Structure formats: C-alpha cells, structure tokens
C-alpha cells in the first residue's frame, strides 16, 4: 500500500523576495517568531554536553560564543 506525505515542502522565499508586501503587524509577528526560535535554539545548544557537541562538530567555546549572542542577532 503506498504512503503519502501530507506535508507540503516548505518554501524558503519570503513575501518580500517575491515582490509582495506584508502587513506591518504580520512582519512584526514574523520577527518576534524568528527571535523566539533563535533564543530556543541557543538554550538547546547550551544544554548539550561535550559529547553531543563533539557529535555536531563544535567545541564548548564555539557553543558559548553562540549562546552569548543577544536574541536579535
């Protein structure tokens, strides 16, 4: 029996790249979501132990440097 993927592939172009304008509230929401995701990923990176960091090919110093960045960068 065949299986079907119900998720469409994610597009990586933004409305602005396609020449469309988005509402300022939507733009602010997208910016907030991006900042929130960056902060979440940095918290996850900070929680990794040395063995896991070695698995992904970075050092504790590299991880600390990334985690020290403010959420908007």
Jmol script that loads the backbone (N, CA, C; Angstrom):
load data "model"
ATOM      1  N   UNK A   1       0.838  -1.174   0.000  1.00  0.00           N
ATOM      2  CA  UNK A   1       0.000   0.000   0.000  1.00  0.00           C
ATOM      3  C   UNK A   1       0.888   1.243   0.000  1.00  0.00           C
ATOM      4  N   UNK A   2       0.671   2.179  -0.911  1.00  0.00           N
ATOM      5  CA  UNK A   2       1.528   3.363  -0.970  1.00  0.00           C
ATOM      6  C   UNK A   2       1.234   4.311   0.195  1.00  0.00           C
ATOM      7  N   UNK A   3       2.252   5.041   0.569  1.00  0.00           N
ATOM      8  CA  UNK A   3       2.082   6.055   1.612  1.00  0.00           C
ATOM      9  C   UNK A   3       2.167   7.427   0.977  1.00  0.00           C
ATOM     10  N   UNK A   4       1.537   8.371   1.604  1.00  0.00           N
ATOM     11  CA  UNK A   4       1.507   9.732   1.098  1.00  0.00           C
ATOM     12  C   UNK A   4       2.005  10.686   2.159  1.00  0.00           C
ATOM     13  N   UNK A   5       2.825  11.615   1.748  1.00  0.00           N
ATOM     14  CA  UNK A   5       3.288  12.657   2.646  1.00  0.00           C
ATOM     15  C   UNK A   5       2.260  13.774   2.639  1.00  0.00           C
ATOM     16  N   UNK A   6       1.683  14.061   3.793  1.00  0.00           N
ATOM     17  CA  UNK A   6       0.621  15.053   3.869  1.00  0.00           C
ATOM     18  C   UNK A   6       1.148  16.474   4.024  1.00  0.00           C
ATOM     19  N   UNK A   7       2.443  16.625   4.199  1.00  0.00           N
ATOM     20  CA  UNK A   7       3.021  17.949   4.382  1.00  0.00           C
ATOM     21  C   UNK A   7       3.598  18.446   3.063  1.00  0.00           C
ATOM     22  N   UNK A   8       3.292  19.653   2.739  1.00  0.00           N
ATOM     23  CA  UNK A   8       3.859  20.258   1.541  1.00  0.00           C
ATOM     24  C   UNK A   8       5.295  20.667   1.821  1.00  0.00           C
ATOM     25  N   UNK A   9       6.160  20.667   0.836  1.00  0.00           N
ATOM     26  CA  UNK A   9       7.537  21.116   1.077  1.00  0.00           C
ATOM     27  C   UNK A   9       7.543  22.590   1.467  1.00  0.00           C
ATOM     28  N   UNK A  10       8.400  22.908   2.390  1.00  0.00           N
ATOM     29  CA  UNK A  10       8.481  24.282   2.871  1.00  0.00           C
ATOM     30  C   UNK A  10       9.185  25.149   1.841  1.00  0.00           C
ATOM     31  N   UNK A  11       8.628  26.305   1.576  1.00  0.00           N
ATOM     32  CA  UNK A  11       9.286  27.241   0.677  1.00  0.00           C
ATOM     33  C   UNK A  11      10.126  28.196   1.511  1.00  0.00           C
ATOM     34  N   UNK A  12      11.255  28.557   0.994  1.00  0.00           N
ATOM     35  CA  UNK A  12      12.174  29.391   1.745  1.00  0.00           C
ATOM     36  C   UNK A  12      12.237  30.815   1.201  1.00  0.00           C
ATOM     37  N   UNK A  13      11.354  31.148   0.292  1.00  0.00           N
ATOM     38  CA  UNK A  13      11.335  32.526  -0.175  1.00  0.00           C
ATOM     39  C   UNK A  13      10.347  33.317   0.679  1.00  0.00           C
ATOM     40  N   UNK A  14      10.693  34.535   0.957  1.00  0.00           N
ATOM     41  CA  UNK A  14       9.835  35.397   1.758  1.00  0.00           C
ATOM     42  C   UNK A  14       8.929  36.203   0.839  1.00  0.00           C
ATOM     43  N   UNK A  15       7.832  36.750   1.368  1.00  0.00           N
ATOM     44  CA  UNK A  15       6.970  37.581   0.524  1.00  0.00           C
ATOM     45  C   UNK A  15       7.720  38.747  -0.112  1.00  0.00           C
ATOM     46  N   UNK A  16       8.635  39.325   0.638  1.00  0.00           N
ATOM     47  CA  UNK A  16       9.399  40.452   0.099  1.00  0.00           C
ATOM     48  C   UNK A  16      10.280  40.013  -1.070  1.00  0.00           C
ATOM     49  N   UNK A  17      10.860  38.808  -0.986  1.00  0.00           N
ATOM     50  CA  UNK A  17      11.692  38.304  -2.073  1.00  0.00           C
ATOM     51  C   UNK A  17      10.865  38.061  -3.326  1.00  0.00           C
ATOM     52  N   UNK A  18       9.587  37.763  -3.148  1.00  0.00           N
ATOM     53  CA  UNK A  18       8.719  37.549  -4.298  1.00  0.00           C
ATOM     54  C   UNK A  18       8.090  38.854  -4.782  1.00  0.00           C
ATOM     55  N   UNK A  19       8.445  39.978  -4.171  1.00  0.00           N
ATOM     56  CA  UNK A  19       7.931  41.270  -4.601  1.00  0.00           C
ATOM     57  C   UNK A  19       6.599  41.634  -3.972  1.00  0.00           C
ATOM     58  N   UNK A  20       6.178  40.905  -2.955  1.00  0.00           N
ATOM     59  CA  UNK A  20       4.918  41.197  -2.280  1.00  0.00           C
ATOM     60  C   UNK A  20       5.208  41.959  -0.987  1.00  0.00           C
ATOM     61  N   UNK A  21       4.236  42.724  -0.558  1.00  0.00           N
ATOM     62  CA  UNK A  21       4.357  43.447   0.704  1.00  0.00           C
ATOM     63  C   UNK A  21       3.475  42.768   1.733  1.00  0.00           C
ATOM     64  N   UNK A  22       3.944  42.739   2.971  1.00  0.00           N
ATOM     65  CA  UNK A  22       3.136  42.145   4.024  1.00  0.00           C
ATOM     66  C   UNK A  22       2.740  43.231   5.013  1.00  0.00           C
ATOM     67  N   UNK A  23       1.688  42.957   5.730  1.00  0.00           N
ATOM     68  CA  UNK A  23       1.169  43.906   6.714  1.00  0.00           C
ATOM     69  C   UNK A  23       2.216  44.094   7.816  1.00  0.00           C
ATOM     70  N   UNK A  24       2.353  45.317   8.336  1.00  0.00           N
ATOM     71  CA  UNK A  24       3.355  45.570   9.382  1.00  0.00           C
ATOM     72  C   UNK A  24       3.173  44.692  10.623  1.00  0.00           C
ATOM     73  N   UNK A  25       1.936  44.399  10.980  1.00  0.00           N
ATOM     74  CA  UNK A  25       1.707  43.537  12.146  1.00  0.00           C
ATOM     75  C   UNK A  25       2.214  42.123  11.844  1.00  0.00           C
ATOM     76  N   UNK A  26       1.984  41.647  10.632  1.00  0.00           N
ATOM     77  CA  UNK A  26       2.479  40.325  10.244  1.00  0.00           C
ATOM     78  C   UNK A  26       3.997  40.312  10.236  1.00  0.00           C
ATOM     79  N   UNK A  27       4.606  41.390   9.762  1.00  0.00           N
ATOM     80  CA  UNK A  27       6.070  41.480   9.746  1.00  0.00           C
ATOM     81  C   UNK A  27       6.620  41.463  11.171  1.00  0.00           C
ATOM     82  N   UNK A  28       5.970  42.187  12.077  1.00  0.00           N
ATOM     83  CA  UNK A  28       6.405  42.205  13.471  1.00  0.00           C
ATOM     84  C   UNK A  28       6.254  40.821  14.095  1.00  0.00           C
ATOM     85  N   UNK A  29       5.157  40.135  13.775  1.00  0.00           N
ATOM     86  CA  UNK A  29       4.940  38.790  14.295  1.00  0.00           C
ATOM     87  C   UNK A  29       6.019  37.829  13.791  1.00  0.00           C
ATOM     88  N   UNK A  30       6.362  37.925  12.523  1.00  0.00           N
ATOM     89  CA  UNK A  30       7.401  37.066  11.957  1.00  0.00           C
ATOM     90  C   UNK A  30       8.751  37.347  12.611  1.00  0.00           C
ATOM     91  N   UNK A  31       9.040  38.617  12.867  1.00  0.00           N
ATOM     92  CA  UNK A  31      10.289  38.983  13.520  1.00  0.00           C
ATOM     93  C   UNK A  31      10.330  38.416  14.937  1.00  0.00           C
ATOM     94  N   UNK A  32       9.226  38.556  15.671  1.00  0.00           N
ATOM     95  CA  UNK A  32       9.146  38.006  17.025  1.00  0.00           C
ATOM     96  C   UNK A  32       9.323  36.496  17.005  1.00  0.00           C
ATOM     97  N   UNK A  33       8.703  35.822  16.052  1.00  0.00           N
ATOM     98  CA  UNK A  33       8.815  34.365  15.954  1.00  0.00           C
ATOM     99  C   UNK A  33      10.253  33.950  15.661  1.00  0.00           C
ATOM    100  N   UNK A  34      10.938  34.707  14.815  1.00  0.00           N
ATOM    101  CA  UNK A  34      12.336  34.417  14.497  1.00  0.00           C
ATOM    102  C   UNK A  34      13.214  34.580  15.732  1.00  0.00           C
ATOM    103  N   UNK A  35      13.005  35.675  16.463  1.00  0.00           N
ATOM    104  CA  UNK A  35      13.782  35.904  17.684  1.00  0.00           C
ATOM    105  C   UNK A  35      13.527  34.799  18.704  1.00  0.00           C
ATOM    106  N   UNK A  36      12.283  34.411  18.833  1.00  0.00           N
ATOM    107  CA  UNK A  36      11.928  33.363  19.786  1.00  0.00           C
ATOM    108  C   UNK A  36      12.587  32.038  19.404  1.00  0.00           C
ATOM    109  N   UNK A  37      12.586  31.712  18.133  1.00  0.00           N
ATOM    110  CA  UNK A  37      13.212  30.471  17.662  1.00  0.00           C
ATOM    111  C   UNK A  37      14.726  30.497  17.875  1.00  0.00           C
ATOM    112  N   UNK A  38      15.365  31.635  17.620  1.00  0.00           N
ATOM    113  CA  UNK A  38      16.808  31.739  17.855  1.00  0.00           C
ATOM    114  C   UNK A  38      17.134  31.550  19.334  1.00  0.00           C
ATOM    115  N   UNK A  39      16.336  32.152  20.203  1.00  0.00           N
ATOM    116  CA  UNK A  39      16.565  32.003  21.643  1.00  0.00           C
ATOM    117  C   UNK A  39      16.362  30.550  22.070  1.00  0.00           C
ATOM    118  N   UNK A  40      15.341  29.879  21.524  1.00  0.00           N
ATOM    119  CA  UNK A  40      15.085  28.486  21.854  1.00  0.00           C
ATOM    120  C   UNK A  40      16.248  27.592  21.421  1.00  0.00           C
ATOM    121  N   UNK A  41      16.754  27.821  20.213  1.00  0.00           N
ATOM    122  CA  UNK A  41      17.868  27.017  19.714  1.00  0.00           C
ATOM    123  C   UNK A  41      19.131  27.247  20.534  1.00  0.00           C
ATOM    124  N   UNK A  42      19.361  28.460  20.964  1.00  0.00           N
ATOM    125  CA  UNK A  42      20.559  28.740  21.764  1.00  0.00           C
ATOM    126  C   UNK A  42      20.451  28.123  23.148  1.00  0.00           C
ATOM    127  N   UNK A  43      19.245  28.102  23.719  1.00  0.00           N
ATOM    128  CA  UNK A  43      19.058  27.408  25.004  1.00  0.00           C
ATOM    129  C   UNK A  43      19.329  25.915  24.839  1.00  0.00           C
ATOM    130  N   UNK A  44      18.849  25.351  23.750  1.00  0.00           N
ATOM    131  CA  UNK A  44      19.082  23.924  23.492  1.00  0.00           C
ATOM    132  C   UNK A  44      20.572  23.648  23.295  1.00  0.00           C
ATOM    133  N   UNK A  45      21.262  24.519  22.589  1.00  0.00           N
ATOM    134  CA  UNK A  45      22.703  24.367  22.384  1.00  0.00           C
ATOM    135  C   UNK A  45      23.445  24.442  23.707  1.00  0.00           C
ATOM    136  N   UNK A  46      23.030  25.349  24.572  1.00  0.00           N
ATOM    137  CA  UNK A  46      23.697  25.498  25.867  1.00  0.00           C
ATOM    138  C   UNK A  46      23.502  24.267  26.750  1.00  0.00           C
ATOM    139  N   UNK A  47      22.435  23.520  26.523  1.00  0.00           N
ATOM    140  CA  UNK A  47      22.160  22.359  27.372  1.00  0.00           C
ATOM    141  C   UNK A  47      22.894  21.097  26.920  1.00  0.00           C
ATOM    142  N   UNK A  48      23.557  21.128  25.766  1.00  0.00           N
ATOM    143  CA  UNK A  48      24.262  19.948  25.269  1.00  0.00           C
ATOM    144  C   UNK A  48      25.549  19.705  26.052  1.00  0.00           C
ATOM    145  N   UNK A  49      25.848  18.438  26.279  1.00  0.00           N
ATOM    146  CA  UNK A  49      27.111  18.121  26.947  1.00  0.00           C
ATOM    147  C   UNK A  49      28.237  18.039  25.902  1.00  0.00           C
ATOM    148  N   UNK A  50      29.466  17.863  26.388  1.00  0.00           N
ATOM    149  CA  UNK A  50      30.632  17.873  25.499  1.00  0.00           C
ATOM    150  C   UNK A  50      30.570  16.770  24.440  1.00  0.00           C
ATOM    151  N   UNK A  51      30.060  15.611  24.813  1.00  0.00           N
ATOM    152  CA  UNK A  51      29.962  14.500  23.856  1.00  0.00           C
ATOM    153  C   UNK A  51      29.013  14.862  22.714  1.00  0.00           C
ATOM    154  N   UNK A  52      27.873  15.445  23.037  1.00  0.00           N
ATOM    155  CA  UNK A  52      26.913  15.844  21.999  1.00  0.00           C
ATOM    156  C   UNK A  52      27.467  16.961  21.127  1.00  0.00           C
ATOM    157  N   UNK A  53      28.189  17.888  21.731  1.00  0.00           N
ATOM    158  CA  UNK A  53      28.805  18.963  20.948  1.00  0.00           C
ATOM    159  C   UNK A  53      29.834  18.398  19.978  1.00  0.00           C
ATOM    160  N   UNK A  54      30.613  17.402  20.430  1.00  0.00           N
ATOM    161  CA  UNK A  54      31.578  16.758  19.540  1.00  0.00           C
ATOM    162  C   UNK A  54      30.868  16.089  18.370  1.00  0.00           C
ATOM    163  N   UNK A  55      29.699  15.492  18.644  1.00  0.00           N
ATOM    164  CA  UNK A  55      28.931  14.828  17.585  1.00  0.00           C
ATOM    165  C   UNK A  55      28.522  15.792  16.474  1.00  0.00           C
ATOM    166  N   UNK A  56      28.225  17.031  16.838  1.00  0.00           N
ATOM    167  CA  UNK A  56      27.814  18.003  15.812  1.00  0.00           C
ATOM    168  C   UNK A  56      28.978  18.854  15.320  1.00  0.00           C
ATOM    169  N   UNK A  57      30.168  18.602  15.863  1.00  0.00           N
ATOM    170  CA  UNK A  57      31.373  19.218  15.322  1.00  0.00           C
ATOM    171  C   UNK A  57      31.697  20.606  15.823  1.00  0.00           C
ATOM    172  N   UNK A  58      31.243  20.952  17.034  1.00  0.00           N
ATOM    173  CA  UNK A  58      31.624  22.252  17.593  1.00  0.00           C
ATOM    174  C   UNK A  58      32.196  22.049  18.994  1.00  0.00           C
ATOM    175  N   UNK A  59      32.944  23.030  19.438  1.00  0.00           N
ATOM    176  CA  UNK A  59      33.559  22.961  20.758  1.00  0.00           C
ATOM    177  C   UNK A  59      32.692  23.697  21.770  1.00  0.00           C
ATOM    178  N   UNK A  60      33.030  23.509  23.025  1.00  0.00           N
ATOM    179  CA  UNK A  60      32.316  24.205  24.102  1.00  0.00           C
ATOM    180  C   UNK A  60      32.488  25.718  23.944  1.00  0.00           C
ATOM    181  N   UNK A  61      33.644  26.152  23.505  1.00  0.00           N
ATOM    182  CA  UNK A  61      33.901  27.582  23.296  1.00  0.00           C
ATOM    183  C   UNK A  61      33.009  28.128  22.184  1.00  0.00           C
ATOM    184  N   UNK A  62      32.890  27.383  21.080  1.00  0.00           N
ATOM    185  CA  UNK A  62      32.010  27.810  19.989  1.00  0.00           C
ATOM    186  C   UNK A  62      30.564  27.913  20.458  1.00  0.00           C
ATOM    187  N   UNK A  63      30.131  26.924  21.240  1.00  0.00           N
ATOM    188  CA  UNK A  63      28.760  26.933  21.748  1.00  0.00           C
ATOM    189  C   UNK A  63      28.546  28.119  22.686  1.00  0.00           C
ATOM    190  N   UNK A  64      29.505  28.377  23.559  1.00  0.00           N
ATOM    191  CA  UNK A  64      29.375  29.501  24.490  1.00  0.00           C
ATOM    192  C   UNK A  64      29.331  30.825  23.742  1.00  0.00           C
ATOM    193  N   UNK A  65      30.146  30.946  22.706  1.00  0.00           N
ATOM    194  CA  UNK A  65      30.158  32.171  21.906  1.00  0.00           C
ATOM    195  C   UNK A  65      28.796  32.396  21.242  1.00  0.00           C
ATOM    196  N   UNK A  66      28.211  31.334  20.711  1.00  0.00           N
ATOM    197  CA  UNK A  66      26.899  31.449  20.070  1.00  0.00           C
ATOM    198  C   UNK A  66      25.814  31.769  21.099  1.00  0.00           C
ATOM    199  N   UNK A  67      25.896  31.161  22.265  1.00  0.00           N
ATOM    200  CA  UNK A  67      24.873  31.365  23.294  1.00  0.00           C
ATOM    201  C   UNK A  67      24.943  32.755  23.918  1.00  0.00           C
ATOM    202  N   UNK A  68      26.084  33.411  23.840  1.00  0.00           N
ATOM    203  CA  UNK A  68      26.228  34.757  24.401  1.00  0.00           C
ATOM    204  C   UNK A  68      25.611  35.839  23.508  1.00  0.00           C
ATOM    205  N   UNK A  69      25.296  35.496  22.266  1.00  0.00           N
ATOM    206  CA  UNK A  69      24.731  36.488  21.365  1.00  0.00           C
ATOM    207  C   UNK A  69      23.352  36.915  21.847  1.00  0.00           C
ATOM    208  N   UNK A  70      23.005  38.187  21.660  1.00  0.00           N
ATOM    209  CA  UNK A  70      21.648  38.606  22.005  1.00  0.00           C
ATOM    210  C   UNK A  70      20.622  37.972  21.071  1.00  0.00           C
ATOM    211  N   UNK A  71      19.377  37.918  21.509  1.00  0.00           N
ATOM    212  CA  UNK A  71      18.359  37.204  20.749  1.00  0.00           C
ATOM    213  C   UNK A  71      18.098  37.798  19.372  1.00  0.00           C
ATOM    214  N   UNK A  72      18.410  39.060  19.157  1.00  0.00           N
ATOM    215  CA  UNK A  72      18.118  39.685  17.866  1.00  0.00           C
ATOM    216  C   UNK A  72      19.229  39.482  16.846  1.00  0.00           C
ATOM    217  N   UNK A  73      20.306  38.812  17.195  1.00  0.00           N
ATOM    218  CA  UNK A  73      21.392  38.575  16.241  1.00  0.00           C
ATOM    219  C   UNK A  73      21.435  37.145  15.823  1.00  0.00           C
TER     220      UNK A  73
END
end "model"
wireframe off; spacefill off
backbone 0.3
color backbone group
